[in-house]
Amino acid sequence: MPNPEELARDMVLEAKALPAFPDNAAQALSPEVVALASLHLSRLIRCGSANAENS
């Protein structure tokens, strides 16, 4: 089964479907949001590791 990236790369749209495509397309996260999520996840992991070591 092809992965979603391969399917998205090879897509062909009919002219009637083109105006609705952006509304139905997957949302992409901005680099700032990804960086913020990464920061919080790394802190959560570090806190979890410290709590596990102290138990």
C-alpha positions, 0 to 999 in steps of 0.5 A: 500500500502506498504511503500518503506522501506518495499519494499526495505527490501523484494526485490529479484534480479535476477543474471542478474540484480545484476550488475546494482543495485548499479547504480539504487539504491537510494543515501544515504546522509552522516552524514556530509551532513545531519548535514550541511543541519540541521544547515542551515535549523535551521538558516533559521527557526530562521531568519524567526521567528525573522523576523516574530516577528519584523513585 
